[in-house]
């Protein structure tokens, strides 16, 4: 159930130390230090706590892409249009040396995002919904109007340039039965079939295989295929797009759980594309995780499986600059979505492959080549997501960033520096750059600086607690603004989703701990057994043990908090989503420490959950198969309903196909029947997350009102 959308491992919602001092590494410039100081609100220049409306006022920065000449960075800024109950994204441009002011490149009333530079730096390709269905547009880097490149009835996204700049690849979800026909014919048939479905008064679906829906969408028998279109020097399409992965298969992962970004890449000579595809046959995708890395010859259409020997997941292929190697990440254990992602390199000429991170107990997310013998990757460690340098020569993995969390990154063509987003509990993402040799960090954008200067936020603390069996468990603690020594505060104890996930020193637009702390609460964010970034053994130890060692870890963290002189132990609550929601339901039958609980999209009944969720591999790895494992329900909260007595707010959503609605309804029915004070907040138009601005506003107001009724004097 580990989730990766919208930004999975940085949020509470998805299923899936020592206290920090104030000393900053020498690798940070004065500007970066000022930015990171502001992460802790140490400047004393701010005036008020963060408020709910600030979540909608703050702009969201992401996807920085360095230009081929290394002089500019294109990136995306998303604004919340609360009155219209939506968001809007535009592409901006900043100087890579931090000089001057960034400027806005697109201004359409719809989403413009995913910018990608042409190899000669003359064009920026991007996907846009300005004409309705997402399509690929090109924008001249020196200005002018955007030009529409694609007009597929099924839409187009994720543009990627060929090395010679004469063609461009993209992804579209098509009906596979038409994919071997000429483009005009197949596109027409796709349109006719979709129109017939949309116009029909019969909305029934005929289903003959699993994984027929995902997160909050129905698959409708479509497949994600990779297309290639030639591009003329004037930015127009040269002929029709060509489907290069036709057939009853996908060309990219259908589950974001197995995606680190763009899951395909051109070879340096432009003759082939490497891509990551889900397992075949299609009917087994719901319970198999065996994604493979493939190549397709663009001249002949011949495909080759590069990782057939590995039964775990392989993905995110990237050619070395000379085209002799393909780097990719891989999981060793079949069926386990949260296994360690190791970084491998394959020598194409000989088939020899090496695991570059075999002796490094961290899991690689996205990565890029930085020259012929170096890669730069992101990976979690101890509650942060950092950038790391990994060499081909066996040298030790080197950490490049040490504060906050690093987001999306892009390495300059010269390989000597990169740009990335950096953020923390107290600061939303901004674009930064870093010289790889010297480790210098420079913040390039100040998108939200004016608003943040008005807001005060206390610096986060990190503590380490002895958990089950004496194992160290890291926990973040965030105190409310205006915290006063000698005063006691109510506590809200969070439990993260995943469960193979973690609370990171990062910014969230959904569960934002600083906003909760601003309500007058101490917020605790423990990383118990199952959390990522603390070694694979620590992550593994939650499987088949959902209410065991992890519960002991959480109770040890709570006991630590109860000893703190600033915690009012008579006013404690707990809240969580997905697996965190599961733990709220487990708390119901196993502790009376909390005055109230908040369960968002939480698992309640293991058997009905298995039968209605979409990715069954998760349940089968973490609990087994119901008819094969006599202890399948051992950790199911519903078996302890006789003990339920804690007041409980339940939030669940109609379009949540990961933890389906029946889980929240069953919990609410149980509490109501037992006479336990409870309330159900139901969203008919949301999935696993509450994303629409006005829905988010209601979500927050409901949660804060409910907590206030039990925690505030």
C-alpha positions in Angstrom: 0.0 0.0 0.0 3.0 2.3 0.0 2.0 5.3 -2.0 4.0 7.6 -4.3 1.4 10.1 -5.5 0.9 12.9 -5.2 4.3 12.8 -3.4 4.1 9.6 -1.5 7.0 9.3 0.8 6.8 12.8 2.1 3.2 12.7 3.3 1.2 11.1 6.1 -1.6 9.9 3.9 -0.2 7.2 1.7 -0.3 3.5 2.7 2.8 2.6 2.4 18.5 10.1 16.4 20.1 12.9 18.2 18.6 16.3 18.7 19.7 18.6 15.9 22.0 21.4 16.7 22.4 24.8 15.0 25.8 24.2 13.4 25.7 24.3 9.6 28.1 22.5 7.3 30.8 24.5 5.6 29.3 23.5 2.2 26.5 25.9 2.5 26.7 29.4 1.1 25.5 32.4 3.2 22.3 32.5 1.2 21.6 28.8 1.7 22.4 29.2 5.5 19.9 32.0 5.6 17.3 29.8 3.9 18.0 26.9 6.2 17.9 29.2 9.2 14.5 30.2 8.1 13.5 26.5 8.1 13.8 26.8 11.8 12.4 30.3 12.1 15.5 31.5 14.0 15.6 35.0 12.6 13.0 36.4 14.9 11.6 38.6 12.1 8.2 36.8 11.8 5.0 37.9 13.4 2.3 35.2 13.5 1.7 31.5 13.5 0.9 29.7 10.3 -2.9 29.5 9.6 -5.0 27.3 7.4 -5.4 29.9 4.7 -1.6 30.0 4.3 -1.6 26.4 2.9 -3.6 27.8 0.0 -1.7 31.1 -0.3 1.7 29.3 -0.5 2.8 28.4 -4.0 4.2 24.9 -4.7 7.6 24.7 -6.5 8.8 21.6 -8.2 10.4 19.7 -11.2 13.5 21.9 -11.8 15.3 21.2 -15.1 18.7 22.7 -16.0 19.3 24.0 -19.5 21.9 22.3 -21.7 24.2 25.3 -21.4 23.8 25.3 -17.6 22.7 28.9 -17.5 19.0 28.6 -16.8 16.6 26.4 -14.8 13.0 25.8 -15.9 10.7 24.7 -13.1 7.0 24.5 -12.2 5.0 26.7 -9.8 1.5 25.6 -8.8 -1.0 28.0 -7.3 -4.1 27.1 -5.4 -7.3 28.7 -6.8 -9.5 28.0 -3.8 -12.6 29.8 -5.1 -12.5 27.6 -8.2 -11.7 24.6 -6.1 -8.6 23.7 -8.2 -4.9 24.3 -8.7 -3.1 25.8 -11.7 0.5 25.2 -12.7 2.9 27.3 -14.8 6.5 27.1 -16.0 9.0 29.6 -14.7 12.6 30.3 -15.6 15.5 31.3 -13.2 19.1 31.9 -13.7 21.3 29.0 -12.6 23.7 31.3 -10.8 20.9 32.9 -8.7 21.2 36.3 -10.3 18.2 38.4 -11.4 14.6 37.6 -10.8 12.8 34.5 -12.1 10.3 35.0 -14.8 7.0 33.3 -15.7 7.1 31.5 -19.1 3.5 30.3 -19.4 0.2 31.9 -18.3 -2.5 29.6 -19.4 -5.5 29.1 -17.1 -4.8 25.3 -17.1 -1.9 23.2 -16.0 1.5 23.7 -17.8 4.0 21.3 -16.3 6.8 18.7 -16.8 9.2 21.0 -18.7 12.0 19.3 -20.6 14.8 21.2 -22.6 15.7 20.2 -26.1 19.4 19.2 -26.5 20.3 22.4 -28.2 18.4 24.5 -25.6 16.1 26.2 -28.1 12.9 24.6 -27.0 11.1 23.6 -23.8 8.7 20.7 -24.2 5.9 20.5 -21.7 2.5 18.9 -21.1 -0.5 21.2 -20.9 -4.3 20.8 -20.4 -4.9 24.3 -21.9 -7.0 22.6 -24.7 -8.7 20.1 -22.5 -7.0 16.7 -22.9 -3.3 16.8 -21.9 -1.1 17.3 -24.9 2.6 18.1 -25.6 3.5 21.7 -26.4 6.8 23.4 -27.3 7.9 26.8 -26.2 10.8 28.6 -27.7 13.3 29.3 -24.9 13.8 32.9 -26.1 10.0 33.6 -25.8 6.9 33.6 -28.0 3.7 31.6 -28.0 3.6 27.9 -27.2 3.1 25.5 -30.2 1.0 22.4 -29.9 2.9 19.3 -31.0 0.5 16.5 -30.3 -3.3 16.0 -30.8 -3.9 12.5 -29.6 -7.5 11.7 -28.6 -6.1 9.8 -25.6 -3.8 12.7 -24.5 -0.1 12.9 -24.1 2.3 13.5 -21.2 5.9 13.1 -19.9 7.8 14.5 -22.9 11.4 13.4 -23.4 13.8 14.5 -26.1 15.9 12.3 -28.3 19.6 13.2 -28.0 19.7 14.7 -31.5 16.6 16.9 -30.8 14.9 15.6 -33.9 12.3 13.6 -32.1 10.5 13.4 -28.8 9.0 10.5 -26.8 5.9 10.7 -24.6 3.3 8.5 -22.9 -0.4 8.0 -23.7 -3.0 5.6 -22.3 -4.6 3.8 -25.3 -6.8 0.8 -26.0 -4.2 -1.9 -26.9 -6.4 -3.7 -29.5 -5.9 -0.7 -31.9 -2.2 -0.1 -31.2 -0.7 -2.1 -34.1 -2.7 0.0 -36.7 -1.5 3.1 -38.4 -1.7 6.1 -36.1 -4.7 7.9 -37.8 -6.7 4.8 -37.8 -5.9 3.8 -34.2 -6.4 7.3 -32.9 -9.8 7.4 -34.6 -10.8 4.0 -33.1 -9.6 5.1 -29.6 -11.8 8.2 -29.9 -14.8 6.3 -31.1 -14.6 3.7 -28.3 -14.1 6.4 -25.6 -17.0 8.5 -27.0 -19.3 5.5 -27.1 -18.5 4.8 -23.4 -19.0 8.4 -22.4 -22.3 8.8 -24.3 -23.8 5.5 -23.3 -26.6 5.6 -20.7 -25.4 2.2 -19.5 -22.5 2.7 -17.2 -21.8 -0.9 -16.4 -18.3 -2.3 -16.7 -17.4 -5.8 -17.8 -14.3 -7.0 -15.8 -12.4 -10.2 -16.4 -9.1 -9.5 -14.6 -7.7 -7.8 -11.5 -6.1 -4.4 -11.2 -9.1 -3.0 -13.0 -8.8 0.3 -11.0 -6.0 2.2 -9.4 -5.9 4.7 -6.6 -8.9 6.8 -7.6 -9.3 5.9 -11.3 -10.7 3.0 -13.4 -8.2 1.5 -15.8 -10.9 0.7 -18.4 -8.6 -1.8 -20.2 -6.3 1.0 -21.4 -2.5 0.5 -21.5 0.2 3.1 -21.0 2.2 3.1 -24.2 5.3 5.1 -25.3 5.1 7.0 -28.5 7.8 8.8 -30.6 7.1 11.8 -32.8 9.6 13.6 -35.1 10.0 17.3 -34.6 10.8 19.8 -37.3 13.2 22.7 -36.7 10.3 25.1 -36.4 8.8 23.1 -33.5 6.0 21.4 -35.5 5.4 17.6 -35.8 7.1 15.9 -38.7 4.5 13.2 -39.5 2.3 11.2 -37.1 3.4 9.8 -33.7 4.4 6.2 -33.6 3.5 3.7 -30.9 6.8 2.0 -30.0 5.4 -0.3 -27.3 2.2 -1.6 -29.0 0.2 -4.6 -27.7 -1.5 -5.9 -24.6 1.3 -4.5 -22.4 2.4 -1.3 -20.7 5.4 0.7 -21.5 5.7 2.3 -18.1 4.7 1.2 -14.6 1.0 1.4 -13.9 1.6 1.7 -10.2 3.4 4.8 -8.9 4.8 2.5 -6.2 7.3 1.3 -8.8 8.0 4.7 -10.4 10.8 7.1 -9.6 9.8 9.6 -12.3 10.2 9.2 -16.1 10.6 5.5 -16.4 12.1 5.5 -19.9 15.1 7.0 -21.6 16.7 7.3 -25.1 20.1 5.8 -25.8 22.8 8.4 -26.5 22.7 7.4 -30.2 18.9 7.7 -30.3 18.5 4.2 -31.8 16.6 2.7 -28.9 14.6 3.4 -25.8 15.0 1.7 -22.5 11.8 1.4 -20.4 10.4 -0.2 -17.3 7.3 -2.3 -17.8 5.0 -4.3 -15.4 4.9 -8.0 -15.5 3.0 -10.2 -18.1 0.5 -11.7 -18.3 -1.7 -8.7 -17.4 -4.0 -10.8 -15.1 -1.1 -11.4 -12.7 -0.1 -7.7 -12.2 -2.3 -7.4 -9.1 -0.2 -9.8 -7.2 3.2 -9.7 -8.9 5.8 -7.0 -8.5 8.2 -8.3 -11.2 8.7 -5.2 -13.3 11.5 -5.5 -15.9 13.8 -3.1 -17.8 13.4 -3.5 -21.6 14.8 -1.9 -24.7 13.0 -1.4 -27.9 14.9 -0.8 -31.2 13.3 2.2 -32.8 14.1 1.0 -36.4 12.9 -2.6 -36.1 10.6 -2.6 -33.1 12.5 -5.5 -31.6 12.3 -5.6 -27.8 14.8 -7.1 -25.3 14.3 -7.9 -21.6 17.5 -6.8 -19.8 16.5 -8.0 -16.3 14.7 -11.3 -17.0 16.7 -13.1 -14.3 15.5 -10.9 -11.4 12.0 -11.7 -10.1 11.8 -8.5 -8.0 11.1 -5.1 -9.5 13.5 -3.4 -11.8 13.1 0.1 -13.2 14.2 3.7 -13.9 16.8 2.8 -16.7 19.4 5.5 -17.5 22.1 5.2 -20.2 25.6 6.3 -19.4 26.8 9.2 -21.5 28.8 6.9 -23.8 25.9 4.5 -24.1 27.9 1.5 -22.9 26.2 1.1 -19.6 22.6 1.2 -18.3 22.0 2.1 -14.7 18.8 1.0 -13.1 17.4 0.3 -9.7 16.2 -3.1 -8.5 14.5 -4.9 -5.7 15.7 -8.5 -4.9 12.6 -10.0 -3.4 9.6 -10.8 -5.5 6.2 -9.6 -4.2 7.7 -7.0 -1.8 7.0 -3.5 -2.9 9.0 -2.0 0.0 12.2 -4.0 -0.5 15.5 -2.1 -0.7 16.0 -0.5 -4.1 19.7 -1.1 -5.0 21.5 0.8 -7.8 22.8 -1.5 -10.6 24.8 -0.9 -13.7 24.7 -3.3 -16.7 27.4 -3.4 -19.4 25.5 -3.8 -22.6 28.3 -5.4 -24.6 29.0 -8.3 -22.2 25.8 -8.5 -20.0 27.9 -8.1 -16.9 26.1 -6.3 -14.1 27.2 -4.8 -10.7 25.3 -3.8 -7.6 26.8 -0.4 -6.7 25.0 -0.2 -3.4 25.2 -3.8 -2.2 27.0 -2.7 1.0 24.9 0.4 1.6 21.8 -0.2 3.6 19.7 2.6 2.1 17.1 2.5 -0.7 17.7 4.5 -3.9 14.9 6.7 -5.3 15.6 8.6 -8.5 19.2 9.1 -9.9 21.1 10.8 -12.7 24.5 10.3 -14.4 27.0 13.0 -13.5 29.8 12.2 -16.0 31.1 8.8 -17.1 31.8 7.3 -13.7 29.5 9.0 -11.2 25.8 9.0 -10.4 23.8 11.3 -8.1 20.9 9.7 -6.3 18.3 10.6 -3.7 17.7 8.3 -0.7 16.2 8.6 2.8 18.2 8.4 5.9 17.2 9.1 9.5 14.1 11.2 8.7 15.5 13.1 5.8 15.8 12.7 2.0 19.3 13.5 1.0 21.4 13.7 -2.2 24.2 11.1 -2.5 27.2 10.7 -4.8 27.8 7.1 -6.0 30.9 6.1 -8.0 31.5 3.2 -10.3 34.9 2.5 -8.8 33.7 1.1 -5.5 34.4 4.3 -3.5 32.1 4.9 -0.4 28.8 6.5 -1.0 29.0 10.2 -0.1 26.2 12.3 1.3 25.9 15.7 -0.4 23.1 17.3 1.6 22.5 17.1 5.3 19.6 19.4 6.2 15.9 19.4 5.2 14.9 17.1 2.3 15.9 17.1 -1.3 13.2 16.7 -4.0 13.4 16.4 -7.7 16.9 17.0 -9.2 18.5 17.7 -12.6 22.3 17.3 -13.3 24.0 19.8 -15.6 25.4 18.3 -18.9 28.9 19.1 -17.7 28.3 16.9 -14.6 29.8 19.4 -12.2 26.6 20.7 -10.6 23.0 20.0 -10.2 19.7 21.8 -9.4 17.1 20.3 -7.0 14.3 21.3 -4.7 15.0 21.7 -1.0 12.4 21.9 1.7 11.8 21.2 5.4 9.1 21.1 8.1 9.3 24.9 8.3 9.7 25.8 4.6 8.0 24.8 1.4 10.2 23.7 -1.6 12.4 26.1 -3.4 15.0 25.5 -6.2 18.6 25.2 -5.2 21.9 24.4 -6.9 24.9 22.5 -5.8 28.5 22.1 -7.1 29.2 18.4 -6.8 32.9 18.8 -6.2 32.7 21.4 -3.5 29.3 20.6 -2.1 28.1 24.2 -2.2 24.4 24.8 -1.9 22.8 28.0 -3.3 19.0 28.7 -3.1 17.9 30.2 -6.5 14.3 31.0 -5.9 12.3 32.8 -3.1 8.8 32.1 -4.4 7.1 32.4 -1.0 9.5 34.6 0.8 7.2 37.6 1.3 4.5 35.5 2.9 6.9 33.4 5.0 8.4 36.5 6.5 5.1 37.1 8.3 5.0 33.6 9.8 6.8 32.3 12.8 7.5 28.6 13.2 9.5 26.9 16.0 12.4 24.7 14.9 11.8 20.9 14.9 13.5 18.7 17.4 14.7 15.1 16.8 15.0 12.6 19.6 15.9 8.9 19.8 13.9 6.5 22.0 14.5 2.9 22.9 11.8 0.9 21.2 10.9 -2.8 21.2 13.9 -5.0 22.1 16.0 -1.8 22.8 16.0 -0.9 19.1 16.5 2.9 18.6 13.5 4.7 17.2 13.7 8.3 15.9 11.0 10.8 16.5 10.4 14.5 15.5 8.8 16.8 18.0 7.2 20.2 16.9 6.2 22.6 19.6 3.6 25.3 19.0 4.6 28.9 18.2 5.1 31.0 21.3 6.0 27.9 23.3 6.6 28.8 27.0 8.7 26.9 29.4 6.8 25.7 32.4 3.5 25.6 30.6 1.8 22.3 29.8 0.4 21.6 26.3 -1.9 19.1 24.8 -0.3 16.4 22.5 -1.3 15.1 19.1 0.6 11.9 18.4 0.8 11.1 14.6 1.3 7.7 13.0 2.5 7.7 9.4 1.1 5.7 6.5 2.8 3.1 4.4 3.5 1.4 6.7 6.8 1.2 4.8 7.2 5.0 4.8 8.5 7.6 7.1 8.0 11.1 8.6 10.7 13.3 6.9 11.9 16.8 7.6 9.9 18.0 4.7 7.0 20.2 3.7 3.5 18.8 3.2 0.4 20.4 1.6 -1.9 17.9 3.2 -0.9 16.8 6.7 1.2 19.8 7.7 2.6 19.4 11.3 3.4 23.1 11.6 -0.3 24.0 10.9 -1.4 21.5 13.6 1.2 22.8 16.0 -0.2 26.3 15.4 -3.5 25.2 16.9 -1.7 25.1 20.3 -0.6 21.5 20.3 2.7 19.7 20.6 2.9 17.4 17.5 4.9 14.2 17.7 6.0 12.3 14.5 7.6 9.0 15.4 9.3 6.7 12.9 8.7 3.2 14.4 9.3 -0.3 13.0 8.4 -0.4 9.3 9.8 3.1 8.6 12.1 3.7 5.7 15.6 5.2 5.9 16.7 3.3 9.0 18.0 0.2 7.3 16.1 -2.6 5.5 15.8 -4.8 8.6 14.0 -2.0 10.4 11.6 -1.7 7.5 11.0 -5.4 7.2 10.1 -5.9 10.8 6.5 -4.7 10.4 5.5 -7.4 7.9 3.2 -10.0 9.5 3.5 -7.9 12.7 1.3 -4.8 12.2 0.3 -4.5 15.8 3.4 -6.0 17.4 6.9 -4.4 17.6 5.6 -1.3 15.9 2.9 -0.8 18.6 5.6 -1.3 21.3 7.8 1.3 19.5 4.9 3.8 19.4 4.1 3.2 23.1 7.8 3.8 24.0 7.7 7.1 22.1 4.5 8.1 23.8 6.1 7.2 27.2 9.0 9.4 26.4 6.6 12.3 25.7 4.6 11.7 28.8 7.8 12.3 30.8 8.3 15.7 29.3 7.3 18.6 31.6 5.6 20.4 28.9 3.1 17.6 28.0 -0.3 17.6 29.6 -0.9 13.8 29.8 -4.6 14.3 30.5 -5.0 15.9 27.0 -3.5 13.6 24.4 -4.9 12.6 21.0 -3.7 10.5 18.1 -4.2 10.8 14.4 -3.2 8.9 11.3 -4.0 8.0 7.7 -3.9 4.8 5.8 -1.7 2.5 7.9 -1.7 5.4 10.4 -5.5 5.1 10.3 -5.1 1.4 10.9 -3.1 2.1 14.0 -5.8 4.4 15.3 -8.2 1.5 15.0 -5.7 -0.8 16.7 -5.3 1.8 19.5 -9.1 1.6 20.0 -8.7 -2.0 21.3 -5.3 -1.7 22.9 -4.8 1.6 24.8 -6.8 4.1 26.7 -4.1 6.8 26.6 -5.8 9.1 24.2 -8.8 11.3 24.7 -9.7 11.0 21.0 -8.6 9.5 17.8 -8.7 10.7 14.1 -8.8 7.9 11.5 -8.3 8.9 7.9 -8.9 6.2 5.3 -7.7 3.5 7.7 -7.7 -0.3 7.4 -10.3 -1.9 9.8 -11.1 -5.4 8.6 -8.3 -7.4 7.0 -10.4 -9.9 5.0 -12.7 -7.3 3.4 -9.7 -5.1 2.8 -8.0 -7.9 0.9 -11.1 -8.6 -1.2 -11.6 -4.9 -2.3 -8.2 -3.3 -2.6 -6.4 -3.2 -6.0 -2.8 -4.1 -5.4 -3.1 -7.5 -3.7 0.7 -8.1 -3.6 0.8 -5.8 -0.6 -1.6 -7.8 1.6 -0.1 -11.0 0.5 3.4 -10.0 1.5 2.4 -8.3 4.8 -0.4 -10.7 5.9 -0.5 -13.7 3.6 -3.5 -15.0 1.7 -6.7 -15.3 3.7 -7.5 -18.9 2.8 -3.9 -20.1 3.2 -2.8 -18.2 6.4 -4.8 -19.2 9.5 -3.5 -16.1 11.3 -4.4 -13.7 8.5 -6.7 -11.8 10.8 -4.3 -11.8 13.8 -3.7 -8.1 13.7 -7.1 -7.0 12.3 -8.6 -4.2 14.5 -12.2 -5.4 14.0 -11.6 -8.5 16.1 -11.1 -6.2 19.2 -14.2 -4.1 18.7 -15.7 -5.2 22.0 -13.0 -3.0 23.7 -13.7 0.2 21.6 -14.5 3.2 23.7 -12.4 6.2 22.6 -14.2 9.0 20.8 -13.3 8.8 17.1 -13.5 11.0 14.0 -13.5 8.9 10.8 -12.8 10.3 7.4 -13.2 8.2 4.3 -13.7 8.8 0.6 -15.7 7.2 -2.2 -12.9 7.1 -4.7 -10.4 5.5 -2.4 -9.6 2.2 -4.2 -6.5 1.6 -2.1 -8.3 1.4 1.3 -11.9 1.2 0.1 -14.8 3.0 1.6 -16.2 -0.1 3.4 -13.3 0.1 5.8 -14.4 3.5 7.2 -18.1 2.6 7.1 -17.6 -0.6 9.0 -15.6 1.3 11.7 -18.3 4.0 12.0 -21.1 1.5 12.2 -19.3 -0.4 15.0 -18.7 2.8 17.0 -22.2 4.1 16.5 -23.7 0.7 17.5 -21.6 0.6 20.7 -22.5 4.2 21.6 -19.0 5.5 21.3 -18.9 9.3 20.4 -18.0 9.3 16.7 -18.4 11.3 13.5 -18.0 10.3 9.8 -16.7 12.9 7.3 -17.3 11.4 3.8 -16.1 12.9 0.5 -17.8 11.5 -2.6 -15.2 13.1 -5.0 -11.9 12.3 -3.3 -9.6 9.2 -3.4 -7.0 8.2 -0.8 -6.1 11.8 -0.3 -8.2 15.0 0.0 -6.8 17.2 -2.7 -9.5 19.7 -3.8 -8.9 23.0 -2.0 -12.4 23.5 -0.6 -12.5 19.9 0.5 -9.1 20.3 2.1 -10.5 23.4 3.9 -13.5 21.4 5.3 -11.2 18.5 6.2 -8.9 20.7 8.3 -11.7 22.6 10.0 -13.5 19.4 10.9 -10.3 17.8 12.3 -9.3 20.9 14.3 -12.9 21.4 15.6 -13.0 17.7 16.7 -9.6 17.8 18.4 -10.4 21.1 20.1 -13.5 19.6 21.7 -11.4 17.1 23.5 -8.0 18.8 24.0 -8.7 22.5 24.7 -9.8 23.6 28.1 
